Amino acid sequence: MAPRHKKLILVIGFLPFLLLYTGLILWIWDKIPDQWLLQFIFFFAAGTLWAFPMKPLMAWANRPSEQG
């Protein structure tokens, strides 16, 4: 598959995931107590954890083409 097509699939997969993830984070945020340390830990984790489910898709999109 052409790298261009892989990038398109990555974007099409990433945008809905990001919207759902953001909605989930905001929903959880409403339930977090108003303590600065707890909020800091939550946002640090939320800002980092989004990458792990997307890692396989990003690796696939950046892999060289098998065409030869």
PQR file of N, CA, C, O and H, with PARSE charges and radii, in Angstrom:
ATOM      1  N   MET A   1       0.857  -1.176   0.000 -0.4000 1.5000
ATOM      2  CA  MET A   1       0.000   0.000   0.000 -0.0000 2.0000
ATOM      3  C   MET A   1       0.901   1.235   0.000  0.5500 1.7000
ATOM      4  O   MET A   1       1.940   1.262   0.659 -0.5500 1.4000
ATOM      5  N   ALA A   2       0.497   2.222  -0.727 -0.4000 1.5000
ATOM      6  CA  ALA A   2       1.277   3.451  -0.833 -0.0000 2.0000
ATOM      7  C   ALA A   2       1.298   4.187   0.510  0.5500 1.7000
ATOM      8  O   ALA A   2       0.301   4.207   1.232 -0.5500 1.4000
ATOM      9  H   ALA A   2      -0.347   2.200  -1.262  0.4000 1.0000
ATOM     10  N   PRO A   3       2.442   4.789   0.833 -0.5600 1.5000
ATOM     11  CA  PRO A   3       2.521   5.540   2.104  0.2800 2.0000
ATOM     12  C   PRO A   3       1.449   6.615   2.212  0.5500 1.7000
ATOM     13  O   PRO A   3       0.957   6.901   3.303 -0.5500 1.4000
ATOM     14  N   ARG A   4       1.097   7.196   1.104 -0.4000 1.5000
ATOM     15  CA  ARG A   4       0.057   8.234   1.090 -0.0000 2.0000
ATOM     16  C   ARG A   4      -1.289   7.685   1.564  0.5500 1.7000
ATOM     17  O   ARG A   4      -2.007   8.345   2.315 -0.5500 1.4000
ATOM     18  H   ARG A   4       1.497   6.964   0.217  0.4000 1.0000
ATOM     19  N   HIS A   5      -1.623   6.474   1.120 -0.4000 1.5000
ATOM     20  CA  HIS A   5      -2.883   5.845   1.528 -0.0000 2.0000
ATOM     21  C   HIS A   5      -2.842   5.447   3.007  0.5500 1.7000
ATOM     22  O   HIS A   5      -3.843   5.539   3.717 -0.5500 1.4000
ATOM     23  H   HIS A   5      -1.040   5.937   0.510  0.4000 1.0000
ATOM     24  N   LYS A   6      -1.674   5.007   3.449 -0.4000 1.5000
ATOM     25  CA  LYS A   6      -1.531   4.648   4.863 -0.0000 2.0000
ATOM     26  C   LYS A   6      -1.757   5.865   5.761  0.5500 1.7000
ATOM     27  O   LYS A   6      -2.408   5.768   6.802 -0.5500 1.4000
ATOM     28  H   LYS A   6      -0.861   4.932   2.872  0.4000 1.0000
ATOM     29  N   LYS A   7      -1.218   7.001   5.350 -0.4000 1.5000
ATOM     30  CA  LYS A   7      -1.395   8.222   6.154 -0.0000 2.0000
ATOM     31  C   LYS A   7      -2.867   8.635   6.190  0.5500 1.7000
ATOM     32  O   LYS A   7      -3.354   9.102   7.219 -0.5500 1.4000
ATOM     33  H   LYS A   7      -0.690   7.080   4.505  0.4000 1.0000
ATOM     34  N   LEU A   8      -3.566   8.466   5.086 -0.4000 1.5000
ATOM     35  CA  LEU A   8      -4.990   8.795   5.046 -0.0000 2.0000
ATOM     36  C   LEU A   8      -5.774   7.899   6.005  0.5500 1.7000
ATOM     37  O   LEU A   8      -6.641   8.376   6.737 -0.5500 1.4000
ATOM     38  H   LEU A   8      -3.170   8.086   4.249  0.4000 1.0000
ATOM     39  N   ILE A   9      -5.470   6.608   5.998 -0.4000 1.5000
ATOM     40  CA  ILE A   9      -6.131   5.678   6.914 -0.0000 2.0000
ATOM     41  C   ILE A   9      -5.808   6.042   8.359  0.5500 1.7000
ATOM     42  O   ILE A   9      -6.675   5.954   9.229 -0.5500 1.4000
ATOM     43  H   ILE A   9      -4.766   6.221   5.402  0.4000 1.0000
ATOM     44  N   LEU A  10      -4.569   6.448   8.620 -0.4000 1.5000
ATOM     45  CA  LEU A  10      -4.178   6.873   9.963 -0.0000 2.0000
ATOM     46  C   LEU A  10      -5.012   8.056  10.426  0.5500 1.7000
ATOM     47  O   LEU A  10      -5.500   8.066  11.556 -0.5500 1.4000
ATOM     48  H   LEU A  10      -3.865   6.519   7.914  0.4000 1.0000
ATOM     49  N   VAL A  11      -5.177   9.043   9.571 -0.4000 1.5000
ATOM     50  CA  VAL A  11      -5.970  10.228   9.934 -0.0000 2.0000
ATOM     51  C   VAL A  11      -7.427   9.856  10.154  0.5500 1.7000
ATOM     52  O   VAL A  11      -8.053  10.317  11.108 -0.5500 1.4000
ATOM     53  H   VAL A  11      -4.780   9.034   8.653  0.4000 1.0000
ATOM     54  N   ILE A  12      -7.967   9.023   9.273 -0.4000 1.5000
ATOM     55  CA  ILE A  12      -9.368   8.611   9.402 -0.0000 2.0000
ATOM     56  C   ILE A  12      -9.585   7.818  10.691  0.5500 1.7000
ATOM     57  O   ILE A  12     -10.657   7.906  11.289 -0.5500 1.4000
ATOM     58  H   ILE A  12      -7.458   8.648   8.498  0.4000 1.0000
ATOM     59  N   GLY A  13      -8.598   7.052  11.125 -0.4000 1.5000
ATOM     60  CA  GLY A  13      -8.714   6.309  12.378 -0.0000 2.0000
ATOM     61  C   GLY A  13      -8.438   7.159  13.600  0.5500 1.7000
ATOM     62  O   GLY A  13      -9.024   6.942  14.661 -0.5500 1.4000
ATOM     63  H   GLY A  13      -7.727   6.980  10.638  0.4000 1.0000
ATOM     64  N   PHE A  14      -7.540   8.133  13.453 -0.4000 1.5000
ATOM     65  CA  PHE A  14      -7.107   8.927  14.592 -0.0000 2.0000
ATOM     66  C   PHE A  14      -8.155   9.943  15.028  0.5500 1.7000
ATOM     67  O   PHE A  14      -8.372  10.115  16.227 -0.5500 1.4000
ATOM     68  H   PHE A  14      -7.064   8.309  12.592  0.4000 1.0000
ATOM     69  N   LEU A  15      -8.797  10.607  14.107 -0.4000 1.5000
ATOM     70  CA  LEU A  15      -9.747  11.663  14.469 -0.0000 2.0000
ATOM     71  C   LEU A  15     -10.931  11.159  15.292  0.5500 1.7000
ATOM     72  O   LEU A  15     -11.237  11.752  16.327 -0.5500 1.4000
ATOM     73  H   LEU A  15      -8.620  10.468  13.133  0.4000 1.0000
ATOM     74  N   PRO A  16     -11.608  10.090  14.874 -0.5600 1.5000
ATOM     75  CA  PRO A  16     -12.703   9.593  15.740  0.2800 2.0000
ATOM     76  C   PRO A  16     -12.202   9.112  17.102  0.5500 1.7000
ATOM     77  O   PRO A  16     -12.859   9.325  18.121 -0.5500 1.4000
ATOM     78  N   PHE A  17     -11.034   8.462  17.114 -0.4000 1.5000
ATOM     79  CA  PHE A  17     -10.472   8.020  18.390 -0.0000 2.0000
ATOM     80  C   PHE A  17     -10.208   9.215  19.297  0.5500 1.7000
ATOM     81  O   PHE A  17     -10.526   9.176  20.485 -0.5500 1.4000
ATOM     82  H   PHE A  17     -10.501   8.289  16.287  0.4000 1.0000
ATOM     83  N   LEU A  18      -9.634  10.264  18.748 -0.4000 1.5000
ATOM     84  CA  LEU A  18      -9.310  11.439  19.552 -0.0000 2.0000
ATOM     85  C   LEU A  18     -10.571  12.109  20.104  0.5500 1.7000
ATOM     86  O   LEU A  18     -10.577  12.563  21.248 -0.5500 1.4000
ATOM     87  H   LEU A  18      -9.375  10.296  17.783  0.4000 1.0000
ATOM     88  N   LEU A  19     -11.622  12.173  19.313 -0.4000 1.5000
ATOM     89  CA  LEU A  19     -12.886  12.742  19.788 -0.0000 2.0000
ATOM     90  C   LEU A  19     -13.481  11.912  20.921  0.5500 1.7000
ATOM     91  O   LEU A  19     -13.936  12.461  21.924 -0.5500 1.4000
ATOM     92  H   LEU A  19     -11.617  11.804  18.384  0.4000 1.0000
ATOM     93  N   LEU A  20     -13.479  10.590  20.761 -0.4000 1.5000
ATOM     94  CA  LEU A  20     -14.007   9.716  21.807 -0.0000 2.0000
ATOM     95  C   LEU A  20     -13.150   9.785  23.069  0.5500 1.7000
ATOM     96  O   LEU A  20     -13.676   9.819  24.182 -0.5500 1.4000
ATOM     97  H   LEU A  20     -13.109  10.143  19.946  0.4000 1.0000
ATOM     98  N   TYR A  21     -11.845   9.806  22.895 -0.4000 1.5000
ATOM     99  CA  TYR A  21     -10.939   9.873  24.037 -0.0000 2.0000
ATOM    100  C   TYR A  21     -11.121  11.190  24.788  0.5500 1.7000
ATOM    101  O   TYR A  21     -11.155  11.209  26.018 -0.5500 1.4000
ATOM    102  H   TYR A  21     -11.418   9.778  21.991  0.4000 1.0000
ATOM    103  N   THR A  22     -11.236  12.277  24.052 -0.4000 1.5000
ATOM    104  CA  THR A  22     -11.441  13.581  24.681 -0.0000 2.0000
ATOM    105  C   THR A  22     -12.752  13.611  25.453  0.5500 1.7000
ATOM    106  O   THR A  22     -12.803  14.127  26.569 -0.5500 1.4000
ATOM    107  H   THR A  22     -11.209  12.262  23.053  0.4000 1.0000
ATOM    108  N   GLY A  23     -13.805  13.064  24.871 -0.4000 1.5000
ATOM    109  CA  GLY A  23     -15.088  12.994  25.566 -0.0000 2.0000
ATOM    110  C   GLY A  23     -14.999  12.175  26.842  0.5500 1.7000
ATOM    111  O   GLY A  23     -15.563  12.550  27.870 -0.5500 1.4000
ATOM    112  H   GLY A  23     -13.764  12.645  23.964  0.4000 1.0000
ATOM    113  N   LEU A  24     -14.290  11.055  26.773 -0.4000 1.5000
ATOM    114  CA  LEU A  24     -14.112  10.215  27.960 -0.0000 2.0000
ATOM    115  C   LEU A  24     -13.326  10.953  29.038  0.5500 1.7000
ATOM    116  O   LEU A  24     -13.684  10.898  30.214 -0.5500 1.4000
ATOM    117  H   LEU A  24     -13.832  10.750  25.938  0.4000 1.0000
ATOM    118  N   ILE A  25     -12.268  11.636  28.646 -0.4000 1.5000
ATOM    119  CA  ILE A  25     -11.451  12.385  29.606 -0.0000 2.0000
ATOM    120  C   ILE A  25     -12.284  13.488  30.269  0.5500 1.7000
ATOM    121  O   ILE A  25     -12.202  13.682  31.482 -0.5500 1.4000
ATOM    122  H   ILE A  25     -11.977  11.680  27.690  0.4000 1.0000
ATOM    123  N   LEU A  26     -13.071  14.199  29.492 -0.4000 1.5000
ATOM    124  CA  LEU A  26     -13.908  15.258  30.067 -0.0000 2.0000
ATOM    125  C   LEU A  26     -14.975  14.696  30.994  0.5500 1.7000
ATOM    126  O   LEU A  26     -15.304  15.308  32.010 -0.5500 1.4000
ATOM    127  H   LEU A  26     -13.138  14.042  28.506  0.4000 1.0000
ATOM    128  N   TRP A  27     -15.513  13.540  30.650 -0.4000 1.5000
ATOM    129  CA  TRP A  27     -16.520  12.899  31.502 -0.0000 2.0000
ATOM    130  C   TRP A  27     -15.892  12.486  32.845  0.5500 1.7000
ATOM    131  O   TRP A  27     -16.486  12.679  33.905 -0.5500 1.4000
ATOM    132  H   TRP A  27     -15.246  13.043  29.824  0.4000 1.0000
ATOM    133  N   ILE A  28     -14.678  11.915  32.775 -0.4000 1.5000
ATOM    134  CA  ILE A  28     -13.982  11.527  34.007 -0.0000 2.0000
ATOM    135  C   ILE A  28     -13.582  12.770  34.804  0.5500 1.7000
ATOM    136  O   ILE A  28     -13.633  12.765  36.034 -0.5500 1.4000
ATOM    137  H   ILE A  28     -14.196  11.759  31.914  0.4000 1.0000
ATOM    138  N   TRP A  29     -13.185  13.832  34.102 -0.4000 1.5000
ATOM    139  CA  TRP A  29     -12.756  15.075  34.748 -0.0000 2.0000
ATOM    140  C   TRP A  29     -13.836  15.622  35.684  0.5500 1.7000
ATOM    141  O   TRP A  29     -13.524  16.154  36.750 -0.5500 1.4000
ATOM    142  H   TRP A  29     -13.144  13.836  33.103  0.4000 1.0000
ATOM    143  N   ASP A  30     -15.087  15.494  35.293 -0.4000 1.5000
ATOM    144  CA  ASP A  30     -16.186  15.980  36.126 -0.0000 2.0000
ATOM    145  C   ASP A  30     -16.267  15.253  37.469  0.5500 1.7000
ATOM    146  O   ASP A  30     -16.837  15.777  38.426 -0.5500 1.4000
ATOM    147  H   ASP A  30     -15.341  15.062  34.427  0.4000 1.0000
ATOM    148  N   LYS A  31     -15.705  14.062  37.540 -0.4000 1.5000
ATOM    149  CA  LYS A  31     -15.775  13.262  38.751 -0.0000 2.0000
ATOM    150  C   LYS A  31     -14.517  13.367  39.623  0.5500 1.7000
ATOM    151  O   LYS A  31     -14.468  12.795  40.712 -0.5500 1.4000
ATOM    152  H   LYS A  31     -15.242  13.636  36.762  0.4000 1.0000
ATOM    153  N   ILE A  32     -13.511  14.090  39.151 -0.4000 1.5000
ATOM    154  CA  ILE A  32     -12.257  14.252  39.897 -0.0000 2.0000
ATOM    155  C   ILE A  32     -12.463  15.325  40.973  0.5500 1.7000
ATOM    156  O   ILE A  32     -12.972  16.406  40.676 -0.5500 1.4000
ATOM    157  H   ILE A  32     -13.551  14.555  38.266  0.4000 1.0000
ATOM    158  N   PRO A  33     -12.074  15.039  42.211 -0.5600 1.5000
ATOM    159  CA  PRO A  33     -12.191  16.061  43.264  0.2800 2.0000
ATOM    160  C   PRO A  33     -11.309  17.280  42.963  0.5500 1.7000
ATOM    161  O   PRO A  33     -10.344  17.189  42.204 -0.5500 1.4000
ATOM    162  N   ASP A  34     -11.648  18.387  43.553 -0.4000 1.5000
ATOM    163  CA  ASP A  34     -10.950  19.645  43.308 -0.0000 2.0000
ATOM    164  C   ASP A  34      -9.689  19.725  44.173  0.5500 1.7000
ATOM    165  O   ASP A  34      -9.605  20.530  45.101 -0.5500 1.4000
ATOM    166  H   ASP A  34     -12.432  18.461  44.169  0.4000 1.0000
ATOM    167  N   GLN A  35      -8.718  18.879  43.849 -0.4000 1.5000
ATOM    168  CA  GLN A  35      -7.421  18.872  44.524 -0.0000 2.0000
ATOM    169  C   GLN A  35      -6.350  18.966  43.445  0.5500 1.7000
ATOM    170  O   GLN A  35      -6.329  18.153  42.521 -0.5500 1.4000
ATOM    171  H   GLN A  35      -8.787  18.225  43.095  0.4000 1.0000
ATOM    172  N   TRP A  36      -5.471  19.941  43.553 -0.4000 1.5000
ATOM    173  CA  TRP A  36      -4.541  20.235  42.464 -0.0000 2.0000
ATOM    174  C   TRP A  36      -3.623  19.066  42.137  0.5500 1.7000
ATOM    175  O   TRP A  36      -3.326  18.841  40.964 -0.5500 1.4000
ATOM    176  H   TRP A  36      -5.488  20.601  44.304  0.4000 1.0000
ATOM    177  N   LEU A  37      -3.166  18.321  43.126 -0.4000 1.5000
ATOM    178  CA  LEU A  37      -2.258  17.208  42.867 -0.0000 2.0000
ATOM    179  C   LEU A  37      -2.968  16.087  42.121  0.5500 1.7000
ATOM    180  O   LEU A  37      -2.407  15.510  41.189 -0.5500 1.4000
ATOM    181  H   LEU A  37      -3.407  18.505  44.080  0.4000 1.0000
ATOM    182  N   LEU A  38      -4.164  15.782  42.511 -0.4000 1.5000
ATOM    183  CA  LEU A  38      -4.951  14.756  41.836 -0.0000 2.0000
ATOM    184  C   LEU A  38      -5.262  15.179  40.405  0.5500 1.7000
ATOM    185  O   LEU A  38      -5.206  14.355  39.492 -0.5500 1.4000
ATOM    186  H   LEU A  38      -4.619  16.250  43.269  0.4000 1.0000
ATOM    187  N   GLN A  39      -5.587  16.445  40.199 -0.4000 1.5000
ATOM    188  CA  GLN A  39      -5.847  16.948  38.851 -0.0000 2.0000
ATOM    189  C   GLN A  39      -4.588  16.901  37.991  0.5500 1.7000
ATOM    190  O   GLN A  39      -4.651  16.553  36.812 -0.5500 1.4000
ATOM    191  H   GLN A  39      -5.632  17.114  40.941  0.4000 1.0000
ATOM    192  N   PHE A  40      -3.453  17.249  38.577 -0.4000 1.5000
ATOM    193  CA  PHE A  40      -2.194  17.197  37.843 -0.0000 2.0000
ATOM    194  C   PHE A  40      -1.884  15.780  37.391  0.5500 1.7000
ATOM    195  O   PHE A  40      -1.537  15.556  36.231 -0.5500 1.4000
ATOM    196  H   PHE A  40      -3.402  17.531  39.535  0.4000 1.0000
ATOM    197  N   ILE A  41      -2.009  14.826  38.298 -0.4000 1.5000
ATOM    198  CA  ILE A  41      -1.742  13.424  37.958 -0.0000 2.0000
ATOM    199  C   ILE A  41      -2.700  12.945  36.886  0.5500 1.7000
ATOM    200  O   ILE A  41      -2.293  12.247  35.957 -0.5500 1.4000
ATOM    201  H   ILE A  41      -2.291  15.007  39.240  0.4000 1.0000
ATOM    202  N   PHE A  42      -3.959  13.309  37.003 -0.4000 1.5000
ATOM    203  CA  PHE A  42      -4.949  12.901  36.017 -0.0000 2.0000
ATOM    204  C   PHE A  42      -4.609  13.441  34.632  0.5500 1.7000
ATOM    205  O   PHE A  42      -4.616  12.688  33.659 -0.5500 1.4000
ATOM    206  H   PHE A  42      -4.289  13.876  37.758  0.4000 1.0000
ATOM    207  N   PHE A  43      -4.314  14.728  34.532 -0.4000 1.5000
ATOM    208  CA  PHE A  43      -4.024  15.297  33.220 -0.0000 2.0000
ATOM    209  C   PHE A  43      -2.689  14.818  32.667  0.5500 1.7000
ATOM    210  O   PHE A  43      -2.537  14.698  31.451 -0.5500 1.4000
ATOM    211  H   PHE A  43      -4.309  15.340  35.323  0.4000 1.0000
ATOM    212  N   PHE A  44      -1.733  14.548  33.519 -0.4000 1.5000
ATOM    213  CA  PHE A  44      -0.477  13.976  33.053 -0.0000 2.0000
ATOM    214  C   PHE A  44      -0.724  12.595  32.451  0.5500 1.7000
ATOM    215  O   PHE A  44      -0.226  12.285  31.369 -0.5500 1.4000
ATOM    216  H   PHE A  44      -1.857  14.646  34.507  0.4000 1.0000
ATOM    217  N   ALA A  45      -1.486  11.778  33.150 -0.4000 1.5000
ATOM    218  CA  ALA A  45      -1.800  10.436  32.650 -0.0000 2.0000
ATOM    219  C   ALA A  45      -2.654  10.509  31.388  0.5500 1.7000
ATOM    220  O   ALA A  45      -2.391   9.789  30.425 -0.5500 1.4000
ATOM    221  H   ALA A  45      -1.890  12.030  34.030  0.4000 1.0000
ATOM    222  N   ALA A  46      -3.657  11.357  31.381 -0.4000 1.5000
ATOM    223  CA  ALA A  46      -4.537  11.466  30.215 -0.0000 2.0000
ATOM    224  C   ALA A  46      -3.782  11.974  28.995  0.5500 1.7000
ATOM    225  O   ALA A  46      -4.059  11.550  27.873 -0.5500 1.4000
ATOM    226  H   ALA A  46      -3.870  11.942  32.164  0.4000 1.0000
ATOM    227  N   GLY A  47      -2.844  12.866  29.203 -0.4000 1.5000
ATOM    228  CA  GLY A  47      -2.066  13.396  28.096 -0.0000 2.0000
ATOM    229  C   GLY A  47      -1.056  12.420  27.545  0.5500 1.7000
ATOM    230  O   GLY A  47      -0.572  12.589  26.426 -0.5500 1.4000
ATOM    231  H   GLY A  47      -2.619  13.211  30.115  0.4000 1.0000
ATOM    232  N   THR A  48      -0.730  11.399  28.319 -0.4000 1.5000
ATOM    233  CA  THR A  48       0.247  10.402  27.894 -0.0000 2.0000
ATOM    234  C   THR A  48      -0.413   9.130  27.354  0.5500 1.7000
ATOM    235  O   THR A  48       0.062   8.541  26.383 -0.5500 1.4000
ATOM    236  H   THR A  48      -1.123  11.261  29.228  0.4000 1.0000
ATOM    237  N   LEU A  49      -1.489   8.722  27.978 -0.4000 1.5000
ATOM    238  CA  LEU A  49      -2.083   7.418  27.672 -0.0000 2.0000
ATOM    239  C   LEU A  49      -2.739   7.322  26.294  0.5500 1.7000
ATOM    240  O   LEU A  49      -2.927   6.212  25.796 -0.5500 1.4000
ATOM    241  H   LEU A  49      -1.875   9.200  28.767  0.4000 1.0000
ATOM    242  N   TRP A  50      -3.092   8.435  25.664 -0.4000 1.5000
ATOM    243  CA  TRP A  50      -3.752   8.373  24.360 -0.0000 2.0000
ATOM    244  C   TRP A  50      -2.858   7.717  23.309  0.5500 1.7000
ATOM    245  O   TRP A  50      -3.360   7.126  22.353 -0.5500 1.4000
ATOM    246  H   TRP A  50      -2.939   9.337  26.069  0.4000 1.0000
ATOM    247  N   ALA A  51      -1.547   7.814  23.478 -0.4000 1.5000
ATOM    248  CA  ALA A  51      -0.625   7.328  22.453 -0.0000 2.0000
ATOM    249  C   ALA A  51      -0.555   5.798  22.404  0.5500 1.7000
ATOM    250  O   ALA A  51      -0.292   5.234  21.342 -0.5500 1.4000
ATOM    251  H   ALA A  51      -1.139   8.294  24.255  0.4000 1.0000
ATOM    252  N   PHE A  52      -0.784   5.127  23.520 -0.4000 1.5000
ATOM    253  CA  PHE A  52      -0.609   3.680  23.539 -0.0000 2.0000
ATOM    254  C   PHE A  52      -1.593   2.926  22.644  0.5500 1.7000
ATOM    255  O   PHE A  52      -1.163   2.006  21.948 -0.5500 1.4000
ATOM    256  H   PHE A  52      -0.998   5.586  24.383  0.4000 1.0000
ATOM    257  N   PRO A  53      -2.876   3.254  22.619 -0.5600 1.5000
ATOM    258  CA  PRO A  53      -3.762   2.549  21.690  0.2800 2.0000
ATOM    259  C   PRO A  53      -3.485   2.893  20.224  0.5500 1.7000
ATOM    260  O   PRO A  53      -3.789   2.100  19.334 -0.5500 1.4000
ATOM    261  N   MET A  54      -2.914   4.060  19.975 -0.4000 1.5000
ATOM    262  CA  MET A  54      -2.648   4.477  18.595 -0.0000 2.0000
ATOM    263  C   MET A  54      -1.295   4.005  18.083  0.5500 1.7000
ATOM    264  O   MET A  54      -1.028   4.089  16.884 -0.5500 1.4000
ATOM    265  H   MET A  54      -2.667   4.705  20.699  0.4000 1.0000
ATOM    266  N   LYS A  55      -0.438   3.512  18.968 -0.4000 1.5000
ATOM    267  CA  LYS A  55       0.914   3.123  18.571 -0.0000 2.0000
ATOM    268  C   LYS A  55       0.942   2.093  17.439  0.5500 1.7000
ATOM    269  O   LYS A  55       1.710   2.280  16.495 -0.5500 1.4000
ATOM    270  H   LYS A  55      -0.655   3.444  19.942  0.4000 1.0000
ATOM    271  N   PRO A  56       0.146   1.013  17.479 -0.5600 1.5000
ATOM    272  CA  PRO A  56       0.197   0.046  16.371  0.2800 2.0000
ATOM    273  C   PRO A  56      -0.210   0.660  15.023  0.5500 1.7000
ATOM    274  O   PRO A  56       0.390   0.347  13.995 -0.5500 1.4000
ATOM    275  N   LEU A  57      -1.219   1.522  15.025 -0.4000 1.5000
ATOM    276  CA  LEU A  57      -1.649   2.152  13.783 -0.0000 2.0000
ATOM    277  C   LEU A  57      -0.574   3.099  13.251  0.5500 1.7000
ATOM    278  O   LEU A  57      -0.337   3.154  12.045 -0.5500 1.4000
ATOM    279  H   LEU A  57      -1.707   1.776  15.860  0.4000 1.0000
ATOM    280  N   MET A  58       0.073   3.839  14.140 -0.4000 1.5000
ATOM    281  CA  MET A  58       1.145   4.742  13.717 -0.0000 2.0000
ATOM    282  C   MET A  58       2.346   3.961  13.198  0.5500 1.7000
ATOM    283  O   MET A  58       2.965   4.363  12.213 -0.5500 1.4000
ATOM    284  H   MET A  58      -0.120   3.795  15.120  0.4000 1.0000
ATOM    285  N   ALA A  59       2.681   2.853  13.846 -0.4000 1.5000
ATOM    286  CA  ALA A  59       3.795   2.028  13.386 -0.0000 2.0000
ATOM    287  C   ALA A  59       3.504   1.450  12.010  0.5500 1.7000
ATOM    288  O   ALA A  59       4.384   1.423  11.150 -0.5500 1.4000
ATOM    289  H   ALA A  59       2.178   2.526  14.646  0.4000 1.0000
ATOM    290  N   TRP A  60       2.283   0.989  11.796 -0.4000 1.5000
ATOM    291  CA  TRP A  60       1.903   0.445  10.497 -0.0000 2.0000
ATOM    292  C   TRP A  60       1.981   1.518   9.416  0.5500 1.7000
ATOM    293  O   TRP A  60       2.474   1.252   8.320 -0.5500 1.4000
ATOM    294  H   TRP A  60       1.568   1.011  12.495  0.4000 1.0000
ATOM    295  N   ALA A  61       1.504   2.718   9.707 -0.4000 1.5000
ATOM    296  CA  ALA A  61       1.492   3.780   8.713 -0.0000 2.0000
ATOM    297  C   ALA A  61       2.908   4.238   8.355  0.5500 1.7000
ATOM    298  O   ALA A  61       3.139   4.703   7.239 -0.5500 1.4000
ATOM    299  H   ALA A  61       1.103   2.933  10.597  0.4000 1.0000
ATOM    300  N   ASN A  62       3.848   4.114   9.275 -0.4000 1.5000
ATOM    301  CA  ASN A  62       5.214   4.552   9.019 -0.0000 2.0000
ATOM    302  C   ASN A  62       6.126   3.445   8.522  0.5500 1.7000
ATOM    303  O   ASN A  62       7.289   3.698   8.206 -0.5500 1.4000
ATOM    304  H   ASN A  62       3.660   3.736  10.182  0.4000 1.0000
ATOM    305  N   ARG A  63       5.620   2.225   8.449 -0.4000 1.5000
ATOM    306  CA  ARG A  63       6.412   1.108   7.942 -0.0000 2.0000
ATOM    307  C   ARG A  63       6.602   1.262   6.429  0.5500 1.7000
ATOM    308  O   ARG A  63       5.680   1.682   5.729 -0.5500 1.4000
ATOM    309  H   ARG A  63       4.676   2.019   8.706  0.4000 1.0000
ATOM    310  N   PRO A  64       7.795   0.925   5.925 -0.5600 1.5000
ATOM    311  CA  PRO A  64       8.001   1.027   4.473  0.2800 2.0000
ATOM    312  C   PRO A  64       7.080   0.086   3.716  0.5500 1.7000
ATOM    313  O   PRO A  64       6.655  -0.947   4.233 -0.5500 1.4000
ATOM    314  N   SER A  65       6.787   0.459   2.506 -0.4000 1.5000
ATOM    315  CA  SER A  65       5.881  -0.328   1.651 -0.0000 2.0000
ATOM    316  C   SER A  65       6.523  -1.657   1.277  0.5500 1.7000
ATOM    317  O   SER A  65       7.739  -1.746   1.111 -0.5500 1.4000
ATOM    318  H   SER A  65       7.132   1.298   2.086  0.4000 1.0000
ATOM    319  N   GLU A  66       5.689  -2.693   1.147 -0.4000 1.5000
ATOM    320  CA  GLU A  66       6.187  -4.021   0.771 -0.0000 2.0000
ATOM    321  C   GLU A  66       6.311  -4.183  -0.730  0.5500 1.7000
ATOM    322  O   GLU A  66       6.722  -5.245  -1.199 -0.5500 1.4000
ATOM    323  H   GLU A  66       4.701  -2.621   1.282  0.4000 1.0000
ATOM    324  N   GLN A  67       5.973  -3.174  -1.485 -0.4000 1.5000
ATOM    325  CA  GLN A  67       6.046  -3.267  -2.944 -0.0000 2.0000
ATOM    326  C   GLN A  67       7.500  -3.329  -3.368  0.5500 1.7000
ATOM    327  O   GLN A  67       8.351  -2.641  -2.805 -0.5500 1.4000
ATOM    328  H   GLN A  67       5.639  -2.312  -1.104  0.4000 1.0000
ATOM    329  N   GLY A  68       7.775  -4.141  -4.343 -0.4000 1.5000
ATOM    330  CA  GLY A  68       9.173  -4.239  -4.725 -0.0000 2.0000
ATOM    331  C   GLY A  68       9.295  -4.540  -6.127  0.5500 1.7000
ATOM    332  O   GLY A  68      10.409  -4.662  -6.637 -0.5500 1.4000
ATOM    333  H   GLY A  68       7.083  -4.701  -4.801  0.4000 1.0000
TER
END
